[in-house]
């Protein structure tokens, strides 16, 4: 399940490049895929995607944005 969730979040970011996505919207994705959906797990998923090469930035107070790949 964790690999599937990582791919789902990566696809979400790639479809929404250069758009700010709220943390709550990202939590919905993790919650819908039977993860606990906490902000802590979201940060772990984001850091894993950064290690894979996605340029994801935290927009403080708003959410996250994936720069063009």
PDB file of N, CA, C and O in Angstrom:
ATOM      1  N   UNK A   1       0.794  -1.202   0.000  1.00  0.00           N
ATOM      2  CA  UNK A   1       0.000   0.000   0.000  1.00  0.00           C
ATOM      3  C   UNK A   1       0.844   1.278   0.000  1.00  0.00           C
ATOM      4  O   UNK A   1       0.480   2.216  -0.709  1.00  0.00           O
ATOM      5  N   UNK A   2       1.945   1.374   0.748  1.00  0.00           N
ATOM      6  CA  UNK A   2       2.690   2.624   0.762  1.00  0.00           C
ATOM      7  C   UNK A   2       3.228   3.035  -0.607  1.00  0.00           C
ATOM      8  O   UNK A   2       3.244   4.223  -0.930  1.00  0.00           O
ATOM      9  N   UNK A   3       3.668   2.075  -1.411  1.00  0.00           N
ATOM     10  CA  UNK A   3       4.163   2.408  -2.746  1.00  0.00           C
ATOM     11  C   UNK A   3       3.067   2.975  -3.627  1.00  0.00           C
ATOM     12  O   UNK A   3       3.293   3.916  -4.388  1.00  0.00           O
ATOM     13  N   UNK A   4       1.887   2.403  -3.521  1.00  0.00           N
ATOM     14  CA  UNK A   4       0.748   2.891  -4.290  1.00  0.00           C
ATOM     15  C   UNK A   4       0.397   4.319  -3.892  1.00  0.00           C
ATOM     16  O   UNK A   4       0.095   5.152  -4.747  1.00  0.00           O
ATOM     17  N   UNK A   5       0.438   4.595  -2.607  1.00  0.00           N
ATOM     18  CA  UNK A   5       0.112   5.935  -2.120  1.00  0.00           C
ATOM     19  C   UNK A   5       1.154   6.951  -2.579  1.00  0.00           C
ATOM     20  O   UNK A   5       0.802   8.072  -2.945  1.00  0.00           O
ATOM     21  N   UNK A   6       2.410   6.580  -2.564  1.00  0.00           N
ATOM     22  CA  UNK A   6       3.471   7.474  -3.032  1.00  0.00           C
ATOM     23  C   UNK A   6       3.280   7.813  -4.506  1.00  0.00           C
ATOM     24  O   UNK A   6       3.452   8.965  -4.906  1.00  0.00           O
ATOM     25  N   UNK A   7       2.927   6.824  -5.312  1.00  0.00           N
ATOM     26  CA  UNK A   7       2.676   7.057  -6.740  1.00  0.00           C
ATOM     27  C   UNK A   7       1.444   7.941  -6.927  1.00  0.00           C
ATOM     28  O   UNK A   7       1.437   8.817  -7.791  1.00  0.00           O
ATOM     29  N   UNK A   8       0.413   7.718  -6.131  1.00  0.00           N
ATOM     30  CA  UNK A   8      -0.806   8.526  -6.222  1.00  0.00           C
ATOM     31  C   UNK A   8      -0.512   9.994  -5.922  1.00  0.00           C
ATOM     32  O   UNK A   8      -0.986  10.879  -6.634  1.00  0.00           O
ATOM     33  N   UNK A   9       0.261  10.255  -4.881  1.00  0.00           N
ATOM     34  CA  UNK A   9       0.595  11.638  -4.533  1.00  0.00           C
ATOM     35  C   UNK A   9       1.493  12.252  -5.603  1.00  0.00           C
ATOM     36  O   UNK A   9       1.337  13.427  -5.934  1.00  0.00           O
ATOM     37  N   UNK A  10       2.433  11.473  -6.150  1.00  0.00           N
ATOM     38  CA  UNK A  10       3.302  11.981  -7.210  1.00  0.00           C
ATOM     39  C   UNK A  10       2.486  12.362  -8.445  1.00  0.00           C
ATOM     40  O   UNK A  10       2.723  13.414  -9.038  1.00  0.00           O
ATOM     41  N   UNK A  11       1.544  11.532  -8.832  1.00  0.00           N
ATOM     42  CA  UNK A  11       0.687  11.834  -9.987  1.00  0.00           C
ATOM     43  C   UNK A  11      -0.133  13.083  -9.717  1.00  0.00           C
ATOM     44  O   UNK A  11      -0.307  13.915 -10.607  1.00  0.00           O
ATOM     45  N   UNK A  12      -0.641  13.226  -8.490  1.00  0.00           N
ATOM     46  CA  UNK A  12      -1.409  14.415  -8.112  1.00  0.00           C
ATOM     47  C   UNK A  12      -0.568  15.672  -8.302  1.00  0.00           C
ATOM     48  O   UNK A  12      -1.050  16.661  -8.856  1.00  0.00           O
ATOM     49  N   UNK A  13       0.689  15.644  -7.847  1.00  0.00           N
ATOM     50  CA  UNK A  13       1.556  16.810  -8.000  1.00  0.00           C
ATOM     51  C   UNK A  13       1.900  17.071  -9.464  1.00  0.00           C
ATOM     52  O   UNK A  13       1.941  18.223  -9.894  1.00  0.00           O
ATOM     53  N   UNK A  14       2.142  16.023 -10.222  1.00  0.00           N
ATOM     54  CA  UNK A  14       2.500  16.209 -11.630  1.00  0.00           C
ATOM     55  C   UNK A  14       1.327  16.761 -12.439  1.00  0.00           C
ATOM     56  O   UNK A  14       1.538  17.522 -13.383  1.00  0.00           O
ATOM     57  N   UNK A  15       0.116  16.397 -12.090  1.00  0.00           N
ATOM     58  CA  UNK A  15      -1.060  16.933 -12.783  1.00  0.00           C
ATOM     59  C   UNK A  15      -1.327  18.384 -12.395  1.00  0.00           C
ATOM     60  O   UNK A  15      -1.986  19.112 -13.136  1.00  0.00           O
ATOM     61  N   UNK A  16      -0.823  18.804 -11.245  1.00  0.00           N
ATOM     62  CA  UNK A  16      -1.091  20.142 -10.734  1.00  0.00           C
ATOM     63  C   UNK A  16       0.201  20.946 -10.578  1.00  0.00           C
ATOM     64  O   UNK A  16       0.407  21.603  -9.558  1.00  0.00           O
ATOM     65  N   UNK A  17       1.066  20.892 -11.585  1.00  0.00           N
ATOM     66  CA  UNK A  17       2.328  21.605 -11.504  1.00  0.00           C
ATOM     67  C   UNK A  17       2.096  23.106 -11.461  1.00  0.00           C
ATOM     68  O   UNK A  17       1.195  23.630 -12.115  1.00  0.00           O
ATOM     69  N   UNK A  18       2.924  23.790 -10.679  1.00  0.00           N
ATOM     70  CA  UNK A  18       2.894  25.238 -10.488  1.00  0.00           C
ATOM     71  C   UNK A  18       1.598  25.738  -9.879  1.00  0.00           C
ATOM     72  O   UNK A  18       1.288  26.925  -9.979  1.00  0.00           O
ATOM     73  N   UNK A  19       0.841  24.863  -9.253  1.00  0.00           N
ATOM     74  CA  UNK A  19      -0.373  25.264  -8.544  1.00  0.00           C
ATOM     75  C   UNK A  19      -0.171  24.939  -7.067  1.00  0.00           C
ATOM     76  O   UNK A  19       0.387  23.899  -6.714  1.00  0.00           O
ATOM     77  N   UNK A  20      -0.627  25.831  -6.227  1.00  0.00           N
ATOM     78  CA  UNK A  20      -0.533  25.590  -4.800  1.00  0.00           C
ATOM     79  C   UNK A  20      -1.687  24.681  -4.384  1.00  0.00           C
ATOM     80  O   UNK A  20      -2.851  24.970  -4.661  1.00  0.00           O
ATOM     81  N   UNK A  21      -1.354  23.606  -3.732  1.00  0.00           N
ATOM     82  CA  UNK A  21      -2.346  22.644  -3.253  1.00  0.00           C
ATOM     83  C   UNK A  21      -2.339  22.640  -1.735  1.00  0.00           C
ATOM     84  O   UNK A  21      -1.279  22.552  -1.114  1.00  0.00           O
ATOM     85  N   UNK A  22      -3.500  22.734  -1.145  1.00  0.00           N
ATOM     86  CA  UNK A  22      -3.598  22.828   0.309  1.00  0.00           C
ATOM     87  C   UNK A  22      -3.192  21.512   0.968  1.00  0.00           C
ATOM     88  O   UNK A  22      -3.290  20.435   0.382  1.00  0.00           O
ATOM     89  N   UNK A  23      -2.737  21.645   2.201  1.00  0.00           N
ATOM     90  CA  UNK A  23      -2.387  20.455   2.975  1.00  0.00           C
ATOM     91  C   UNK A  23      -3.618  19.596   3.215  1.00  0.00           C
ATOM     92  O   UNK A  23      -3.535  18.368   3.225  1.00  0.00           O
ATOM     93  N   UNK A  24      -4.757  20.246   3.410  1.00  0.00           N
ATOM     94  CA  UNK A  24      -5.991  19.500   3.645  1.00  0.00           C
ATOM     95  C   UNK A  24      -6.379  18.670   2.421  1.00  0.00           C
ATOM     96  O   UNK A  24      -6.847  17.539   2.555  1.00  0.00           O
ATOM     97  N   UNK A  25      -6.183  19.237   1.226  1.00  0.00           N
ATOM     98  CA  UNK A  25      -6.474  18.498   0.001  1.00  0.00           C
ATOM     99  C   UNK A  25      -5.578  17.287  -0.153  1.00  0.00           C
ATOM    100  O   UNK A  25      -6.022  16.230  -0.602  1.00  0.00           O
ATOM    101  N   UNK A  26      -4.309  17.439   0.222  1.00  0.00           N
ATOM    102  CA  UNK A  26      -3.389  16.304   0.162  1.00  0.00           C
ATOM    103  C   UNK A  26      -3.735  15.258   1.223  1.00  0.00           C
ATOM    104  O   UNK A  26      -3.578  14.058   0.998  1.00  0.00           O
ATOM    105  N   UNK A  27      -4.203  15.723   2.371  1.00  0.00           N
ATOM    106  CA  UNK A  27      -4.614  14.764   3.408  1.00  0.00           C
ATOM    107  C   UNK A  27      -5.807  13.942   2.962  1.00  0.00           C
ATOM    108  O   UNK A  27      -5.941  12.781   3.350  1.00  0.00           O
ATOM    109  N   UNK A  28      -6.677  14.531   2.150  1.00  0.00           N
ATOM    110  CA  UNK A  28      -7.811  13.768   1.619  1.00  0.00           C
ATOM    111  C   UNK A  28      -7.331  12.588   0.790  1.00  0.00           C
ATOM    112  O   UNK A  28      -7.895  11.497   0.869  1.00  0.00           O
ATOM    113  N   UNK A  29      -6.289  12.806  -0.004  1.00  0.00           N
ATOM    114  CA  UNK A  29      -5.742  11.717  -0.827  1.00  0.00           C
ATOM    115  C   UNK A  29      -5.231  10.599   0.066  1.00  0.00           C
ATOM    116  O   UNK A  29      -5.519   9.429  -0.185  1.00  0.00           O
ATOM    117  N   UNK A  30      -4.471  10.942   1.113  1.00  0.00           N
ATOM    118  CA  UNK A  30      -3.934   9.899   1.981  1.00  0.00           C
ATOM    119  C   UNK A  30      -5.045   9.232   2.776  1.00  0.00           C
ATOM    120  O   UNK A  30      -4.997   8.025   3.014  1.00  0.00           O
ATOM    121  N   UNK A  31      -6.040  10.002   3.188  1.00  0.00           N
ATOM    122  CA  UNK A  31      -7.148   9.434   3.960  1.00  0.00           C
ATOM    123  C   UNK A  31      -8.005   8.506   3.091  1.00  0.00           C
ATOM    124  O   UNK A  31      -8.450   7.454   3.552  1.00  0.00           O
ATOM    125  N   UNK A  32      -8.234   8.899   1.832  1.00  0.00           N
ATOM    126  CA  UNK A  32      -9.048   8.069   0.936  1.00  0.00           C
ATOM    127  C   UNK A  32      -8.356   6.759   0.601  1.00  0.00           C
ATOM    128  O   UNK A  32      -9.015   5.794   0.214  1.00  0.00           O
ATOM    129  N   UNK A  33      -7.042   6.711   0.744  1.00  0.00           N
ATOM    130  CA  UNK A  33      -6.299   5.487   0.448  1.00  0.00           C
ATOM    131  C   UNK A  33      -5.966   4.712   1.720  1.00  0.00           C
ATOM    132  O   UNK A  33      -4.998   3.953   1.756  1.00  0.00           O
ATOM    133  N   UNK A  34      -6.775   4.907   2.765  1.00  0.00           N
ATOM    134  CA  UNK A  34      -6.715   4.121   4.001  1.00  0.00           C
ATOM    135  C   UNK A  34      -5.450   4.348   4.810  1.00  0.00           C
ATOM    136  O   UNK A  34      -5.082   3.495   5.618  1.00  0.00           O
ATOM    137  N   UNK A  35      -4.779   5.467   4.617  1.00  0.00           N
ATOM    138  CA  UNK A  35      -3.696   5.844   5.501  1.00  0.00           C
ATOM    139  C   UNK A  35      -4.310   6.684   6.607  1.00  0.00           C
ATOM    140  O   UNK A  35      -5.459   7.109   6.483  1.00  0.00           O
ATOM    141  N   UNK A  36      -3.591   6.931   7.665  1.00  0.00           N
ATOM    142  CA  UNK A  36      -4.165   7.701   8.760  1.00  0.00           C
ATOM    143  C   UNK A  36      -4.334   9.168   8.400  1.00  0.00           C
ATOM    144  O   UNK A  36      -5.185   9.840   8.984  1.00  0.00           O
ATOM    145  N   UNK A  37      -3.567   9.681   7.475  1.00  0.00           N
ATOM    146  CA  UNK A  37      -3.773  11.021   6.977  1.00  0.00           C
ATOM    147  C   UNK A  37      -3.464  12.132   7.960  1.00  0.00           C
ATOM    148  O   UNK A  37      -4.276  13.039   8.141  1.00  0.00           O
ATOM    149  N   UNK A  38      -2.297  12.078   8.601  1.00  0.00           N
ATOM    150  CA  UNK A  38      -1.896  13.153   9.501  1.00  0.00           C
ATOM    151  C   UNK A  38      -0.892  14.055   8.790  1.00  0.00           C
ATOM    152  O   UNK A  38      -0.315  13.681   7.768  1.00  0.00           O
ATOM    153  N   UNK A  39      -0.696  15.241   9.346  1.00  0.00           N
ATOM    154  CA  UNK A  39       0.272  16.167   8.755  1.00  0.00           C
ATOM    155  C   UNK A  39       1.688  15.597   8.824  1.00  0.00           C
ATOM    156  O   UNK A  39       2.516  15.885   7.960  1.00  0.00           O
ATOM    157  N   UNK A  40       1.965  14.799   9.838  1.00  0.00           N
ATOM    158  CA  UNK A  40       3.292  14.200   9.971  1.00  0.00           C
ATOM    159  C   UNK A  40       3.559  13.199   8.844  1.00  0.00           C
ATOM    160  O   UNK A  40       4.638  13.200   8.251  1.00  0.00           O
ATOM    161  N   UNK A  41       2.574  12.348   8.551  1.00  0.00           N
ATOM    162  CA  UNK A  41       2.775  11.391   7.462  1.00  0.00           C
ATOM    163  C   UNK A  41       2.852  12.109   6.121  1.00  0.00           C
ATOM    164  O   UNK A  41       3.574  11.675   5.223  1.00  0.00           O
ATOM    165  N   UNK A  42       2.117  13.201   5.983  1.00  0.00           N
ATOM    166  CA  UNK A  42       2.176  13.977   4.748  1.00  0.00           C
ATOM    167  C   UNK A  42       3.586  14.522   4.535  1.00  0.00           C
ATOM    168  O   UNK A  42       4.097  14.495   3.415  1.00  0.00           O
ATOM    169  N   UNK A  43       4.215  15.015   5.594  1.00  0.00           N
ATOM    170  CA  UNK A  43       5.587  15.525   5.465  1.00  0.00           C
ATOM    171  C   UNK A  43       6.551  14.421   5.063  1.00  0.00           C
ATOM    172  O   UNK A  43       7.483  14.662   4.296  1.00  0.00           O
ATOM    173  N   UNK A  44       6.339  13.219   5.570  1.00  0.00           N
ATOM    174  CA  UNK A  44       7.200  12.088   5.199  1.00  0.00           C
ATOM    175  C   UNK A  44       7.036  11.768   3.715  1.00  0.00           C
ATOM    176  O   UNK A  44       8.026  11.550   3.016  1.00  0.00           O
ATOM    177  N   UNK A  45       5.772  11.739   3.223  1.00  0.00           N
ATOM    178  CA  UNK A  45       5.533  11.459   1.805  1.00  0.00           C
ATOM    179  C   UNK A  45       6.175  12.527   0.933  1.00  0.00           C
ATOM    180  O   UNK A  45       6.766  12.211  -0.100  1.00  0.00           O
ATOM    181  N   UNK A  46       6.067  13.796   1.339  1.00  0.00           N
ATOM    182  CA  UNK A  46       6.650  14.895   0.570  1.00  0.00           C
ATOM    183  C   UNK A  46       8.169  14.761   0.523  1.00  0.00           C
ATOM    184  O   UNK A  46       8.772  14.947  -0.534  1.00  0.00           O
ATOM    185  N   UNK A  47       8.792  14.443   1.652  1.00  0.00           N
ATOM    186  CA  UNK A  47      10.249  14.291   1.657  1.00  0.00           C
ATOM    187  C   UNK A  47      10.687  13.102   0.805  1.00  0.00           C
ATOM    188  O   UNK A  47      11.743  13.152   0.175  1.00  0.00           O
ATOM    189  N   UNK A  48       9.890  12.033   0.777  1.00  0.00           N
ATOM    190  CA  UNK A  48      10.221  10.885  -0.086  1.00  0.00           C
ATOM    191  C   UNK A  48      10.133  11.280  -1.559  1.00  0.00           C
ATOM    192  O   UNK A  48      10.964  10.855  -2.361  1.00  0.00           O
ATOM    193  N   UNK A  49       9.137  12.085  -1.921  1.00  0.00           N
ATOM    194  CA  UNK A  49       9.020  12.527  -3.309  1.00  0.00           C
ATOM    195  C   UNK A  49      10.163  13.463  -3.690  1.00  0.00           C
ATOM    196  O   UNK A  49      10.622  13.444  -4.832  1.00  0.00           O
ATOM    197  N   UNK A  50      10.619  14.271  -2.755  1.00  0.00           N
ATOM    198  CA  UNK A  50      11.765  15.148  -3.024  1.00  0.00           C
ATOM    199  C   UNK A  50      13.018  14.326  -3.291  1.00  0.00           C
ATOM    200  O   UNK A  50      13.820  14.671  -4.158  1.00  0.00           O
ATOM    201  N   UNK A  51      13.185  13.238  -2.543  1.00  0.00           N
ATOM    202  CA  UNK A  51      14.336  12.356  -2.751  1.00  0.00           C
ATOM    203  C   UNK A  51      14.300  11.701  -4.127  1.00  0.00           C
ATOM    204  O   UNK A  51      15.343  11.378  -4.696  1.00  0.00           O
ATOM    205  N   UNK A  52      13.080  11.505  -4.663  1.00  0.00           N
ATOM    206  CA  UNK A  52      12.936  10.908  -5.991  1.00  0.00           C
ATOM    207  C   UNK A  52      13.123  11.926  -7.113  1.00  0.00           C
ATOM    208  O   UNK A  52      13.144  11.559  -8.288  1.00  0.00           O
ATOM    209  N   UNK A  53      13.259  13.206  -6.752  1.00  0.00           N
ATOM    210  CA  UNK A  53      13.565  14.211  -7.767  1.00  0.00           C
ATOM    211  C   UNK A  53      12.487  15.236  -8.047  1.00  0.00           C
ATOM    212  O   UNK A  53      12.706  16.130  -8.864  1.00  0.00           O
ATOM    213  N   UNK A  54      11.327  15.147  -7.405  1.00  0.00           N
ATOM    214  CA  UNK A  54      10.304  16.166  -7.619  1.00  0.00           C
ATOM    215  C   UNK A  54      10.678  17.425  -6.842  1.00  0.00           C
ATOM    216  O   UNK A  54      11.096  17.352  -5.686  1.00  0.00           O
ATOM    217  N   UNK A  55      10.524  18.566  -7.481  1.00  0.00           N
ATOM    218  CA  UNK A  55      10.850  19.840  -6.851  1.00  0.00           C
ATOM    219  C   UNK A  55       9.597  20.398  -6.188  1.00  0.00           C
ATOM    220  O   UNK A  55       8.873  21.197  -6.782  1.00  0.00           O
ATOM    221  N   UNK A  56       9.348  19.973  -4.957  1.00  0.00           N
ATOM    222  CA  UNK A  56       8.162  20.375  -4.219  1.00  0.00           C
ATOM    223  C   UNK A  56       8.578  21.387  -3.165  1.00  0.00           C
ATOM    224  O   UNK A  56       9.491  21.146  -2.377  1.00  0.00           O
ATOM    225  N   UNK A  57       7.896  22.520  -3.165  1.00  0.00           N
ATOM    226  CA  UNK A  57       8.193  23.557  -2.181  1.00  0.00           C
ATOM    227  C   UNK A  57       7.007  23.742  -1.244  1.00  0.00           C
ATOM    228  O   UNK A  57       5.848  23.590  -1.630  1.00  0.00           O
ATOM    229  N   UNK A  58       7.335  24.073  -0.004  1.00  0.00           N
ATOM    230  CA  UNK A  58       6.318  24.334   0.999  1.00  0.00           C
ATOM    231  C   UNK A  58       5.996  25.822   0.948  1.00  0.00           C
ATOM    232  O   UNK A  58       6.880  26.659   1.132  1.00  0.00           O
ATOM    233  N   UNK A  59       4.748  26.147   0.702  1.00  0.00           N
ATOM    234  CA  UNK A  59       4.298  27.530   0.745  1.00  0.00           C
ATOM    235  C   UNK A  59       3.681  27.715   2.126  1.00  0.00           C
ATOM    236  O   UNK A  59       2.554  27.292   2.385  1.00  0.00           O
ATOM    237  N   UNK A  60       4.434  28.346   2.994  1.00  0.00           N
ATOM    238  CA  UNK A  60       4.065  28.434   4.414  1.00  0.00           C
ATOM    239  C   UNK A  60       2.647  28.966   4.609  1.00  0.00           C
ATOM    240  O   UNK A  60       2.286  30.035   4.116  1.00  0.00           O
ATOM    241  N   UNK A  61       1.867  28.196   5.335  1.00  0.00           N
ATOM    242  CA  UNK A  61       0.512  28.579   5.670  1.00  0.00           C
ATOM    243  C   UNK A  61      -0.525  28.250   4.609  1.00  0.00           C
ATOM    244  O   UNK A  61      -1.724  28.335   4.876  1.00  0.00           O
ATOM    245  N   UNK A  62      -0.083  27.869   3.393  1.00  0.00           N
ATOM    246  CA  UNK A  62      -1.023  27.581   2.312  1.00  0.00           C
ATOM    247  C   UNK A  62      -1.021  26.122   1.894  1.00  0.00           C
ATOM    248  O   UNK A  62      -2.080  25.504   1.795  1.00  0.00           O
ATOM    249  N   UNK A  63       0.151  25.568   1.650  1.00  0.00           N
ATOM    250  CA  UNK A  63       0.231  24.196   1.181  1.00  0.00           C
ATOM    251  C   UNK A  63       1.550  23.920   0.489  1.00  0.00           C
ATOM    252  O   UNK A  63       2.601  24.396   0.917  1.00  0.00           O
ATOM    253  N   UNK A  64       1.486  23.143  -0.591  1.00  0.00           N
ATOM    254  CA  UNK A  64       2.682  22.739  -1.328  1.00  0.00           C
ATOM    255  C   UNK A  64       2.501  23.025  -2.813  1.00  0.00           C
ATOM    256  O   UNK A  64       1.384  23.070  -3.329  1.00  0.00           O
ATOM    257  N   UNK A  65       3.638  23.218  -3.487  1.00  0.00           N
ATOM    258  CA  UNK A  65       3.619  23.447  -4.938  1.00  0.00           C
ATOM    259  C   UNK A  65       4.743  22.627  -5.553  1.00  0.00           C
ATOM    260  O   UNK A  65       5.853  22.582  -5.023  1.00  0.00           O
ATOM    261  N   UNK A  66       4.448  21.981  -6.672  1.00  0.00           N
ATOM    262  CA  UNK A  66       5.444  21.235  -7.441  1.00  0.00           C
ATOM    263  C   UNK A  66       5.850  22.095  -8.631  1.00  0.00           C
ATOM    264  O   UNK A  66       5.020  22.446  -9.470  1.00  0.00           O
ATOM    265  N   UNK A  67       7.137  22.429  -8.693  1.00  0.00           N
ATOM    266  CA  UNK A  67       7.647  23.190  -9.825  1.00  0.00           C
ATOM    267  C   UNK A  67       7.697  22.304 -11.058  1.00  0.00           C
ATOM    268  O   UNK A  67       7.679  21.078 -10.950  1.00  0.00           O
ATOM    269  N   UNK A  68       7.758  22.916 -12.211  1.00  0.00           N
ATOM    270  CA  UNK A  68       7.819  22.145 -13.463  1.00  0.00           C
ATOM    271  C   UNK A  68       8.984  21.183 -13.448  1.00  0.00           C
ATOM    272  O   UNK A  68      10.088  21.528 -13.027  1.00  0.00           O
ATOM    273  N   UNK A  69       8.731  19.984 -13.907  1.00  0.00           N
ATOM    274  CA  UNK A  69       9.761  18.934 -13.952  1.00  0.00           C
ATOM    275  C   UNK A  69      10.386  18.936 -15.328  1.00  0.00           C
ATOM    276  O   UNK A  69      11.281  18.135 -15.601  1.00  0.00           O
TER     277      UNK A  69
END
